[in-house]
């Protein structure tokens, strides 16, 4: 679906000051670190780019969407490989609602007549693009059935700010069909917002400005989307909850009790369809109304107007609403010391079509990693904790396989899981990494150890160089002065979500990219031919991913003390709090200024009188929120972190029973960040610090309950959330205090 990241970090001595990342192996004493490095050197020697290329070619040889014949064949193939490599492996089967198209019609009504082809043109240069009988056509999974006709309105990205702009222009989408371009937000936000504003249908197209000839040569000459390419994708409302919409919060085993489809709150009520820019042009060309703002204009050779009309669109969609099997491949290599502590490593294998990039590039790297780990164990490598490799099915539809597996096994996972390491798509370029901030120090250590295939420097150095060049002014100077790589917070878009945000398992998501731009995403052109030419020629970044993710897996499996750095997390929370306080102050000041401009008629006087313009309305003043509960909780956490550091100085002199008890405590720290009630409106998301935004989809909102209440100007809820997050952080600090007590013999 989308690429992301993963790791961990608690040191023999946690570094409270910001400086160079530790050069030693966090969580290992000197002797064990030397042994671990020796095994990692052997691990690297067992990774081969040509084998990764063969995995990609085999697994992407045919379309393999959920429920297809080749999807099942791939599951059995992956299972056989894990067994061959010495893992205890099985397939766990679930059964989810998966609609596929039965009828798709999009046409103009009246003159000029146009009927969208809704078809991608196979290319002789792309061997698998002609497998039309096996391909799912271009559609948005979990769209509603519908037969609607109305005037069309162009809504740009279709995000909240765009509807505010339309309102100022006097344009209402109620009773209309909207057309939005891909980008600016996750695709599922576009039809949801259209539905909330009263639209009766939604069309999403790929504009060549973001995803076509404006960016570079189109496929097959270059990497970018050609005029018939279509981006498929799910519009399941995953910011409410991912997984099977009929089994919210529990696994969809064969005999599970299922909701009636009409009662599933994360299913749309309006039809939505993705189209190519060749199909979109006649509809956009037929729009009247005002010329859109400059930042709304794409790269089609037309003048972009808002509408509504005069062109009318007829959109008719019908789907087969079937229950289809999900095949999750689960493979375990048991640890010898702590077999009931699990390091979980995952990547999905299902795709919208052939999926060489999304997700097979990541899956192939994970398989190469797993076979190397299997060989190391056969050669005598000691594995302390168990490693669980997971090849997920049904990710593209809404994280189905990972969500249903984690919900079904929730109690066991919360008892045994040390961490979850995720990857997804992978390509040529820079390390992209995010996750739980207790894993930031470990992320830096590992990134410093892996060489970039193109530049022969560490992937850490290359990532930092890219960030510094992209920054400006003070931010650039700050980045140059600080040798620490900050990892991103995680929103959604891949299989880490149920582990981190529902179960409270420390997680990391990682991959490479940035030099692999192209328009193949979720189209018939996401093929081996496309990937091997433009995404990762030679598959060297597949090896880089295997080296990086493999180090996370092996170090977490063998660390004497789990490598979580609590100071990194404390510092991050402190930054989030300062950011929120500043945002409220700025909102207060901006509201005061805007209200004065409205009352003194500046907006009206500055408007073009020949055009419709409706000024904004006066907003209620922004009150002063009490942030003291949160500030006090974070101050107390700082004290707990410092006390833990002092106690941890003598960790390796402790008997094994004390270290085992400590690790059990450390596993539970991320769980303490869960709220029993979950987030407002969407209780499936329980993590109080990281969640996808309600209106951003994949994009993260940190301290989401509080942040979104502020953004929505719900001051009562904001104060309630401030108190709730403060309590969560206090409980987290108390758990760390207990861990300190364990080290101090209490």
Secondary structure as UniProt FT lines:
FT   TURN            26..27
FT   HELIX           30..45
FT   HELIX           49..59
FT   TURN            66..67
FT   HELIX           69..84
FT   TURN            85..86
FT   STRAND          88..109
FT   TURN            124..125
FT   TURN            127..130
FT   TURN            132..134
FT   STRAND          140..141
FT   STRAND          146..154
FT   TURN            156..157
FT   HELIX           160..168
FT   TURN            169..170
FT   TURN            174..175
FT   STRAND          177..181
FT   HELIX           187..196
FT   TURN            197..198
FT   STRAND          201..205
FT   HELIX           208..211
FT   TURN            213..215
FT   TURN            219..221
FT   TURN            227..228
FT   STRAND          233..234
FT   TURN            238..240
FT   TURN            245..246
FT   TURN            248..249
FT   TURN            254..255
FT   HELIX           261..263
FT   TURN            265..266
FT   STRAND          271..275
FT   HELIX           277..285
FT   HELIX           294..296
FT   STRAND          307..333
FT   STRAND          338..348
FT   HELIX           356..361
FT   HELIX           362..378
FT   TURN            379..380
FT   STRAND          385..392
FT   HELIX           395..398
FT   HELIX           400..408
FT   HELIX           410..416
FT   STRAND          417..422
FT   STRAND          429..435
FT   HELIX           437..439
FT   HELIX           440..449
FT   TURN            453..455
FT   HELIX           459..470
FT   HELIX           473..481
FT   TURN            495..496
FT   HELIX           498..502
FT   STRAND          507..514
FT   TURN            521..522
FT   TURN            524..525
FT   HELIX           528..530
FT   HELIX           531..535
FT   HELIX           537..539
FT   HELIX           540..558
FT   HELIX           566..599
FT   TURN            600..601
FT   HELIX           602..606
FT   TURN            609..610
FT   HELIX           628..648
FT   TURN            649..650
FT   HELIX           651..653
FT   HELIX           656..667
FT   TURN            668..669
FT   HELIX           670..673
FT   TURN            676..677
FT   TURN            680..681
FT   TURN            683..684
FT   STRAND          690..692
FT   TURN            694..698
FT   STRAND          700..702
FT   HELIX           704..711
FT   TURN            712..713
FT   HELIX           715..743
FT   TURN            744..745
//
